[in-house]
Amino acid sequence: MIKLYSKSGSHLTQGRPLFPGVDGEGAAHYWDGYEFAVAVVEADGEAEKVTLAETPFETLSEWCEYTRSERGWNVGPHVGGSLVGDLVRGVEA
């Protein structure tokens, strides 16, 4: 089992988080489907957990679109679609 923890020791995710990607500011995003929350780990190691129920977003896809508009994505997002689709887009780029 993999869990992410903040510097203060509080847990950020339960179980095995999904890795949607790294945003344009270098923060890694991890999806916790159990808690319906995103753990955002900044490049300097600072981390926060954002519970979607406390935001205007209902799905991980909506969170990823918000992140795209605010910060962009350096890696990902890996949400929806398929690995094959991602590979095809990578080859075509």
C-alpha distance (Angstrom), angle and dihedral (degrees) to the residues before:
residue distance angle dihedral
M1 . . .
I2 3.80 . .
K3 3.78 122.7 .
L4 3.78 128.9 176.5
Y5 3.80 119.2 -142.0
S6 3.79 132.0 -165.5
K7 3.81 120.6 -126.5
S8 3.80 88.3 -97.3
G9 3.79 89.9 58.5
S10 3.80 99.2 -110.4
H11 3.79 114.1 135.7
L12 3.79 118.7 -107.7
T13 3.81 100.0 -172.7
Q14 3.80 141.0 21.2
G15 3.79 122.1 -137.6
R16 3.79 118.9 -20.7
P17 3.80 112.0 -11.8
L18 3.80 121.3 -148.3
F19 3.81 114.8 -123.4
P20 3.83 109.1 -136.4
G21 3.81 93.1 175.5
V22 3.80 149.7 -96.6
D23 3.79 118.7 -59.8
G24 3.80 127.1 -135.4
E25 3.81 91.8 -91.5
G26 3.81 93.0 54.5
A27 3.82 98.3 -102.6
A28 3.81 116.5 141.5
H29 3.81 115.9 -136.2
Y30 3.82 122.0 -149.8
W31 3.81 123.2 -172.4
D32 3.79 120.0 -142.5
G33 3.80 105.5 -163.5
Y34 3.79 91.7 -175.8
E35 3.80 94.2 60.4
F36 3.83 94.4 26.1
A37 3.79 89.4 -126.8
V38 3.79 139.8 126.0
A39 3.79 121.2 -133.4
V40 3.80 109.7 -150.7
V41 3.81 114.0 -162.2
E42 3.80 113.1 -168.5
A43 3.80 121.3 -144.2
D44 3.83 89.7 -105.2
G45 3.82 90.9 56.7
E46 3.80 97.1 -103.6
A47 3.78 109.8 137.4
E48 3.76 139.9 -171.5
K49 3.77 135.7 -178.3
V50 3.80 116.9 -133.8
T51 3.80 114.2 -162.5
L52 3.80 108.0 -152.3
A53 3.82 92.2 -141.5
E54 3.82 86.5 66.8
T55 3.83 92.4 54.3
P56 3.81 135.0 59.6
F57 3.83 88.5 -105.3
E58 3.79 123.4 97.4
T59 3.81 101.1 -176.6
L60 3.78 140.8 35.4
S61 3.79 87.9 -115.0
E62 3.81 90.6 58.6
W63 3.82 89.9 48.4
C64 3.81 89.7 51.9
E65 3.81 91.8 50.2
Y66 3.81 89.8 49.9
T67 3.81 90.4 49.8
R68 3.82 90.3 48.5
S69 3.82 90.4 54.3
E70 3.83 94.9 44.4
R71 3.82 104.5 35.7
G72 3.79 108.7 0.0
W73 3.80 122.2 -134.8
N74 3.83 127.5 -88.0
V75 3.82 92.6 -178.0
G76 3.79 121.3 20.3
P77 2.85 143.0 -60.4
H78 3.78 93.2 -134.8
V79 3.80 98.6 -167.7
G80 3.77 125.3 128.2
G81 3.77 121.0 -13.0
S82 3.77 118.8 68.0
L83 3.77 142.4 -84.9
V84 3.81 89.2 -106.0
G85 3.81 90.6 53.4
D86 3.80 90.4 49.7
L87 3.82 90.8 50.4
V88 3.81 92.3 49.3
R89 3.81 91.3 50.1
G90 3.81 89.5 48.7
V91 3.80 92.7 52.2
E92 3.80 92.2 46.4
A93 3.83 92.8 51.3
